[in-house]
């Protein structure tokens, strides 16, 4: 039974106009249909299949890399060193909140056949769309600098200091060519590379966990019993704040389009959403375990010590080496291998996200290697400058990292608010728009994340910004920032009201 014509319009795009798409038809993974899939009813969801789950598995693991990037690892080790095991429960629930946001992003991509950047270009006025694009690019550049610097630190450790930070940046920059090479052989080859890098992180940090032997009972209490004190509030804010990455919200809505889904049939769309939900949940469960390993290792090693407040990515391995010594494979190099895998994987996903963001907002149709070169240059050039300036100072790198965290925190509303507005728009989502309960929960989660990051911004600027001229500039910028957020929320309210009026007609 075919869908009514008006519902088909909600689930399909016109092919009359050639526009930028996340994947060409020949690039998509073909989902093999079984005997049980020969259904006359387009509304019925086919039964579960392990074979199909395997074919749908991939996008969630690429998305999960943002939960394991060097910025997150630094947040983990600082939370462990300063707060001990007490924030593990928050890490768990922050991951759950992150999963909710990413599932909404996947829902948008599967149901519409377009990704968030494309939809922002289509649904918002040109000036607003361009401003959202600039914000997304700024967030991506900030994230990429942290990721590339993390890789460069690991390369410097593994080369025993022979390769300086700037050389590590140059080496890491070449990852976009690895990405392009593998993408030519199909998206599954690229996903296999990420699976290998995630496995490398898991083995490295699990090895460290085994070497340091954190307290099992303290770990369990930390996960199950909420505990928060004024002394650890900054680390708590950091744990939640670094989970939602603006570029990752854009990325996941595009990644899910790498699978063939017949969007003319509601049952097929629901089937895809079910499989993507399962694989995303599994991917983020693995990322939570890896983050837990890092947090507990540094909780065991440095909580309550005099150096707890001084540990960062640059010196973490050396401090571990001084405390736990050599062994079959020195813990310093185990840490560096895990950090390198985190940095390399996240920089490649950054290149991927950059292509979708630029192509979607600007509707650019160009060769992928050119677009990858452009997006990679946006991040690598400032990162190389940073590496040359800060190569000899770990303290300066830590200060820079704080500024980059602030830069990304500022951008979070400009990914979250459009996502929540669009995924609730009936004209766009059709029967797959989110219901009232999920809508309320999603907005509460978004509000919590925005408020937490607002606290981080207020705390940072109150301590760093001094002088009348700078304070006045920040005040004016803040007013414009808040005004744009209010505009985006009001635009979402307008979407909802238009849908309500049409439903009544």
Secondary structure, DSSP 4 states (H G I P E B T S, - for coil): -PPPHHHHHHH---SSS----SS-GGGSBP----GGG--S-TTSPPPP-HHHHHHHTTHHHHHHGGGSSHHHHHHHHHHHHHHTTTTHHHHHHHHHHHHHHHHHHHHHHHHHSS-HHHHHHHHS-HHHHHHHHHHHHHHHHHHHHHHHHHHHHHHHHHTTTSS-HHHHHHHHHTHHHHHHHHHTT-HHHHHHHHHHHHHHHHHHHHHHHHHHT--HHHHHHHHHS----GGGHHHHHHHHHTTS-HHHHHHHHHHGGGB---TT-HHHHHHHHHHHHHHHHHHHHHHHHHHHHHHHHHHHHHTTSTTGGG--HHHHHHHHHHHH--TTTTHHHHHHHHHHHHHHHHHHHHHHHHHHHHHHHHT----HHHHHHHHHHHHHHHHHHHHHHHTT-HHHHHHHHHHHHHHHHHHTHHHHHHHHHHHT-HHHHGGGS--HHHHHHHHHHHHHHHHHHHHHHHHHHHHH--SHHHHHHHHHHHHHHHHHHHHHHHHHHHHHHHHHHHHH-
